[in-house]
Amino acid sequence: MHLKVASYNIHKGVGSDRRRDPDRIIAVLRELDADIIALQEVDMRLGERASVLSRAALDDTHWRAADVAMRPRSLGWHGNALLVRRDFDILDAKPVDLPTLEPRGAARADVLVAGRRIRVVGTHLDLSGLRRRDQVKAILADITRCMPPCPTIILGDFNQWGTRGGAMQEFGPGWDVRAPGLSFPSRQPLARLDRIALSAQWQCQTTGVHHSALSAQASDHLPVWADLTLPNI
């Protein structure tokens, strides 16, 4: 089984030109053409927490959103949303609370792909290193409680500058944590804040940062992606 996954912090649709342009975000998603996409900062933080990407806009794409929103006008949970290609079945979808002093969370979905059940978690971790570690622990604990066990992908804006230390140490043996490349800030990337963590069942063929003229303007982050295979067992 072959799968392309991606993670994109869309900065509430506000680009490097300070314009909020949801259509530009949709255009970048089309450029990515991934099977499953984790989005961060997809909802506004105040009021009704309305999504900056309307469900009507998504209706004209290859993807639909996993049902993790707790408010009618939201698309995600604490800004985290999962977009899944329409020909995949979403078996289960849940919001996950994370320990923090400010609103943080994760979106988890089990998806049926080519007859295989896989688990995907999209998240946006804290700016504080200590809280990031606790949040990674909470995500891993949530995954171990989910039945049945299945191949898992955790991806998002980890807010982690170093590639090996800090919260990354919470991923124990069997996890392959990838930092695909410099993704922040989008105009002149300096940091590998966006990560993809894979359970042992996956084989990672290649990873990358989607750097196009459009993606350099659409948000303060560039999208990251990975091409994965899941061997027959």
TALINMO-V705291 format. One record per residue. N is the residue number from 1. RES is the residue in one letter. OMEGA is omega in degrees with one decimal (NA if undefined). Layout:
n = (N/N)
res = (RES/RES)
omega = (OMEGA/OMEGA)
//
This chain:
n = (1/2/3/4/5/6/7/8/9/10/11/12/13/14/15/16/17/18/19/20/21/22/23/24/25/26/27/28/29/30/31/32/33/34/35/36/37/38/39/40/41/42/43/44/45/46/47/48/49/50/51/52/53/54/55/56/57/58/59/60/61/62/63/64/65/66/67/68/69/70/71/72/73/74/75/76/77/78/79/80/81/82/83/84/85/86/87/88/89/90/91/92/93/94/95/96/97/98/99/100/101/102/103/104/105/106/107/108/109/110/111/112/113/114/115/116/117/118/119/120/121/122/123/124/125/126/127/128/129/130/131/132/133/134/135/136/137/138/139/140/141/142/143/144/145/146/147/148/149/150/151/152/153/154/155/156/157/158/159/160/161/162/163/164/165/166/167/168/169/170/171/172/173/174/175/176/177/178/179/180/181/182/183/184/185/186/187/188/189/190/191/192/193/194/195/196/197/198/199/200/201/202/203/204/205/206/207/208/209/210/211/212/213/214/215/216/217/218/219/220/221/222/223/224/225/226/227/228/229/230/231/232/233)
res = (M/H/L/K/V/A/S/Y/N/I/H/K/G/V/G/S/D/R/R/R/D/P/D/R/I/I/A/V/L/R/E/L/D/A/D/I/I/A/L/Q/E/V/D/M/R/L/G/E/R/A/S/V/L/S/R/A/A/L/D/D/T/H/W/R/A/A/D/V/A/M/R/P/R/S/L/G/W/H/G/N/A/L/L/V/R/R/D/F/D/I/L/D/A/K/P/V/D/L/P/T/L/E/P/R/G/A/A/R/A/D/V/L/V/A/G/R/R/I/R/V/V/G/T/H/L/D/L/S/G/L/R/R/R/D/Q/V/K/A/I/L/A/D/I/T/R/C/M/P/P/C/P/T/I/I/L/G/D/F/N/Q/W/G/T/R/G/G/A/M/Q/E/F/G/P/G/W/D/V/R/A/P/G/L/S/F/P/S/R/Q/P/L/A/R/L/D/R/I/A/L/S/A/Q/W/Q/C/Q/T/T/G/V/H/H/S/A/L/S/A/Q/A/S/D/H/L/P/V/W/A/D/L/T/L/P/N/I)
omega = (179.3/-177.2/171.6/178.5/-178.9/175.5/-174.9/170.4/-171.7/172.3/-179.7/176.1/-178.7/-176.3/179.9/175.3/177.9/175.8/173.3/-174.2/-179.6/180.0/178.8/175.7/178.4/179.5/177.2/177.7/177.6/176.7/-179.3/179.4/178.1/179.1/178.8/-176.4/171.5/178.6/172.1/-179.1/-179.5/-178.9/172.9/-174.4/-175.3/175.5/-177.6/-178.7/-177.6/177.9/174.4/173.8/-178.1/175.9/177.6/178.1/178.5/179.7/-179.7/-179.7/177.7/-168.8/166.3/-176.3/171.0/-172.7/178.2/-175.2/178.3/178.6/-173.1/-175.1/178.1/173.6/-174.8/178.6/-172.1/176.3/-178.6/179.4/175.8/174.6/-174.4/179.6/-168.6/-179.3/172.1/175.3/173.6/-175.5/-176.9/178.5/-176.2/166.7/179.8/175.4/177.3/179.7/-178.1/174.1/176.2/-174.6/174.7/179.3/176.8/175.7/-178.2/177.5/169.9/-172.1/177.0/-178.4/179.6/178.4/-179.5/175.9/176.2/-178.8/-179.0/177.9/174.6/-175.3/175.8/-172.4/-172.9/173.9/-179.7/-179.5/-179.5/-179.8/176.4/-179.9/178.9/-179.7/175.2/176.8/-179.0/178.3/-179.9/177.8/178.2/-179.7/-177.6/178.1/-176.4/177.4/-0.7/173.8/179.3/178.1/-169.7/175.2/173.8/-176.2/179.9/176.1/-176.1/-178.5/-177.5/-179.3/179.2/-175.8/-174.2/-174.3/175.3/-176.8/-179.2/179.8/179.0/174.8/-174.7/178.0/-179.3/176.8/176.8/-176.7/-177.0/170.4/-167.5/179.8/-179.8/-173.9/-177.7/-12.8/-167.0/-177.4/178.9/-171.9/-179.9/-170.4/176.9/-175.5/-173.0/-169.7/175.1/-179.8/-172.9/173.2/-168.0/-175.8/-173.7/167.3/-179.1/-178.5/179.3/175.9/179.0/174.5/-179.8/-176.9/176.8/177.5/-178.5/-178.0/177.8/-179.8/-164.8/-176.3/175.4/173.2/166.9/176.0/171.6/-175.3/175.3/170.8/-173.1/169.4/177.4/-176.4/173.3/-178.9/NA)
//
